[in-house]
Amino acid sequence: MNEAPLTLAEHALTIHERLLQVYGLPEWRHPLPALDELVSTILSQNTNDLNRDAAFNRLRERFPAWEQVRDARLEDVVAAIRPAGLANRKGPRIQAALREITAERGRLELDFLRELPPEEAYARLVRFHGVGPKTAAIVMLFSLDMPAFPVDTHIHRVTGRLGLRPQNMNVEQAHGHLSGIFPPQTYAPVHLNLIRLGREVCHARKPDCPHCPLRDMCDYARMESPASFSPQSPPKT
């Protein structure tokens, strides 16, 4: 007798539990204050963690206070963050966000967001220049202890292959969708473990399906090698 197909939420939770078995409970790097995390996440766009951290540390060494970054000459900020790449784009974004926060709050701080409902905190963050859904969600989840599900290119790719989201769903739409199928207490570990899976196994061009710990749950692997799978219904939405 065939088992009933998993719901999408059950499928998501099973994936989370499998990744915990394989990778363990991941830890975010040393938590940063919300304003630091916002700048760090802007620096992380289209680069790796090593380059992000190098740029962030150089920026803080050159300008110990965020007010100094805000008021500095743009070319000096760009020079400091050059290791992160796209410095000519990221420098103006960082300064614009810092100036907008100052204009709204009268000072450079984001801790006031802790007192707001998550939906309002998110809306406030994405109003600032250069702060998109991923940056806002990372600040909320890892600095403000608020429920949010950040989606980067790795997570978007992996969740599409695993059947956790519709194939035509874009990155921005995936934030709300994935936060609705994973339990809030899993957001941080599943975010980090899906990124690890995407970096180490589920590569964009040539995924290493034979060594994937989720191969038996993966729509993409099933389509690539259907003979190795027994018939199974997709998750119910």
N, C-alpha and C positions, 0 to 999 in steps of 0.2 A: 504493500500500500504506500503510495507516494505521500510524503509529508506536505502539509500546507505551506505555500510559499511565504517567505518572510515579508512583513511590512517593510516599508522603506526605513522607518525608525529602528526596527529590529535588525535590519541589514547593517545600518550605520553602527549600532551598538556592538554587533558581532565583529565588525571590522576594527572598532576601537579596542575591544578586548583581545583580539588576535595580535594587534600591534603592541599592546602592553606585554603580551607573552613573549614576543620576539625582541622588542627593543627596551622593555621596561618602562618605568615611569620617568619621563624626561623632565629635566629642570631647565627653566629659562635662565639665561645668564643673569648676573647680579642685577636685581631690579633697580631701575632708575626712577627718579622723580618724573612726574608726568611731562614736564616741559623738556627735560633731557631726552625722554623717550620719543617725544614728538620729533625733535631735531634728528635724533639717531635714525628714526624710521624714514624720514625724508632722505637722509644720506644713503639708506639701504637700497633705494630704488635702483634697479638694473645693475647691481653689483653684489659681491659676496660679503659674508660677515667680516672677513679679515680686512678688506678694504674699507668697509663701513666703520669699523672700530678704529682703524688707523686715521681716517679722516676726522672722526669725532674727537679722538684724543689730541690731534694736532690743533683742532679748532679750540678746544678747552685750554690747551697750553698757551696758545696765542692770545686768547680772550677768556680770562678766568670767569667773567660774569656775562650772563646773557645780554645784559644791557649794552655791554661793549660790542658784542656781535651785532646787535640791532643797529647801533650807531656807527659802526665801522665803515670804512670805504669798501665798496663792493669788491673791488679787486683784491683787497686783503683777505676777505672772507673766502673768495674763490680760490686764492692761492693756498689757504689753509686746508680746504676740503678736497683738494685736487685728487688725493688717492682714491676717493669714492667714485671718480668718474662723473661725467656730465656736470662738472662743477659750475660751468657758466649758467646752467639751468637751476641747479640746486641752491646755489648761493642766493640768488634773488628770491627764491621761494622761502628760504629760511628767514631772511630779513623781513620779507613781507609778512609772514606769519607772526613774527615777534612784534612787529609794529602794530598789527591788527589786534593782537592780544593786549598790548599796552593801551591802545586807543579804547578798547572795550572795558578793560578792568582797571586802568589807571596804574597798573604795575604788571610785571611779568610773573604770572603764576597761573596754574591750572587746577589747583587743589579744590577750588570752589565747585568743580564738576562732581565731586564726590557726593555733594548734597542734592544733586538733581536726579530725577528718574533717568534710567539708561537711555531712553529714546531722546530725551532732551539733551543729555550730555553728548550723545552722538551728533545731534543736529547742530549743537554749538561748535563742535570740533570741525565738522566738514565745512563750516562757513569760512574758516580761516584759509588763506591763500596756500595752495600746495598741499592741503590736507584732504586726501581722498578717503574712501571707505576703509581700505586696508590700514592706513596710518591711524585713523580714528579708532578702529577696532583694536589695534595693538596697544595703543595708549590706554584704552579702557580696560582691556583684559589684564595687561601685565603691570600697569602702574596704578590704576584706580580700583582694581578688584571689582570690576563691573562686567556683567555678562556681554560678550561680543565675540563673534567668530571671524577672525581675520582670514582673508583668502588671498594668497599670492599665486603666481603662475604655476608653481608646483602643485599646490592644492587644487587649483582649478583643473589642471590636466589629470591628476590622479583620480579625483572624484568623478570626472566624466567617464574615465575608463572603468571605474568600479560601479557605474550605474547609480551613483548617489545624487546625480543631478541630470536634468535634460541636456542633451548634447548641444542644443542651440542656446543654452543659458550663458550669458556673459559673466565676467568676473564680478561686476558690481551687483548683479542680481543674485549671484551665488552666496554672498554674505548672508542675506536674510534667509535664503532657502536652507543653507546648511545649519544655520543657528536654530532652525525649526525642527531639524530631524535628529540632531545630537542633543543629549541632555546638557544643560549649562555646566554642570560640574566636570564634564569631559572636554570642554572647549580647549583649554590650554594643552593638555597632553595629546589630544587627537590632532590639534593644529601642528604641534612640533613633530609628532610621529609621522604624519602624512608628508610633511616637508622632507623628513629624513628618507622616507620611502621614495619620494620623487627624485631626490638628489642621488641616492645610492643605487636604486633599482629601476624605478619607473621613469626612465629617461625620456625626453621629448622625442628624439629621433629613433632611438633603438632601445626600447625597454627590455630589460633582462627578465622576461617572463618565466623562464625555467627556474629561476632562483627567487621568485617573488613569493613571500609568505602569504599573499592574498590571492594567489593564482586561481584557486578553486572558487573564489567569489567574484571573479573579475569578468565583466562583459567583454572587454577588449581581448583578454587571453582566450576566452571561449570562442570568439569570432576568428581569432588567428589560428587556433588549433582545435576545431570543433570535435574531432575524432577522439580526443583525450578526455572529453567530458561526457557525463551521463546527462540525459535530458533534464532540464530543471526550469521551472517557471521563474520569470524575473520577479523582483520584489514588488509587492503591491504598493501603489502610491496612496 
